[in-house]
């Protein structure tokens, strides 16, 4: 379902929130909500009908956000490389940051591990 409205988000702590799958046409609303950074934790091709990373990245950057791609596979789970990449993204991005995956659960778990 593609919409140009702000998605429902779940704050994890000050400056970081998660959400489910985003669509390119939501990026203006996300930026207008104050998010400066966006992290994609959903691998391309996980669900064929869902938008891929590149169109979301392009729309997010056009809306003024900085974006990082840290995909976490449902089959493999969170790896040490994912944790390292997430830590780097958190260090590099200005906040507040919004991270997304299918439901937001992987993003929240990865953030929790990366912050430890």
N, C-alpha and C positions, 0 to 999 in steps of 0.2 A: 504494500500500500504506500504509494508515494503522496506526500503532502508537503505543502510549503509552510507548515506551522512548526512551532517549536516542539520537539519531542519531549515526552515525559522523562525526567532525569531523576537519578537517585544520588544525592550528595553523600560522599564517603567521608570527606573532611573538608576543612577550609581550603578552597581552591581546587578541589578535584571531585568530579562527579562521573557517573557512568550512565549509559543508556543502551537500548537495543539498537538493532540495525538502523542506520541512517540512510538518507537518500540525498542526492546532490541538490535537489530543490529545497532542502531544509537548511542549507548552510548559511544563508543570509539570516534566518531566524536564530540560528545558533550563535552567530557572531553578534547579532543585536542583543542577545541575552547576556552578552558580556564575555563569552568564552574567547580566549586568545589562542589557545592550543587545542589540537584535536589529535587523539591517538586512535588508530584503527587496530583492533586486536582480532579482527575477523579475516581469516585467509580468503583470498580470491578463490572462487569455485566451490566454496563450502555448500552453497545453495544456489543452483543455477539461475533462479529467478531474481536473486538479490543483486543490487548494484555492486560493481567491482570497485576496488580502491581508487583507481585513477580518476574516474569521473567525480568521485567525492573529493579527492585531493584537489583537483582543479577548481571545483566550486568553492571549497573551503578557502583556498588561497585567494581566489577572486574576491571572497568576502572579507579578507584581511587576516585570516588565521594562519598559523604555522602548523604543519601536519607531520606526523610520524607514523610509519607503518611497522607495527610489531605484532605480526600474526601469530596466533596460538591455535594450533590444531586440536580439534575435539578428540581425534584418534590418539594423538601423541601426548597431549596435556602440556602443562607448563614445563619448559626446559630451562636449564641454567642460562642458555643463550637468550631466551625470552626475558628472563629476569634482568640480565645485563643490559639488553636493548631497552627495556622499560625504564631502568634507572637512568640510562643515558637520555632518553626522551624526556623524562621528568626534569633532569638537570638543564636540558637545552630549551625547553618550552617555557614561555611566559604563561602565567596563570591568569585567570582560572583555566583549568584544563578539563575537557570532556573526552572520555574514552568510550569506545563502543565495540560491541561484538554482537552476537545474535540476540542475547537477552540482557547483557550487562554483567552477568555473573563471572565470566572469565576475566573481564576487565577489572572487576572489583578484587578478585582473588589475586591476579597478577600484581595489582597495585599494593595489596597487603603484603605480599612476599617481597616485592621490590623495596618497600619502605622499611623492612626489618633490618 
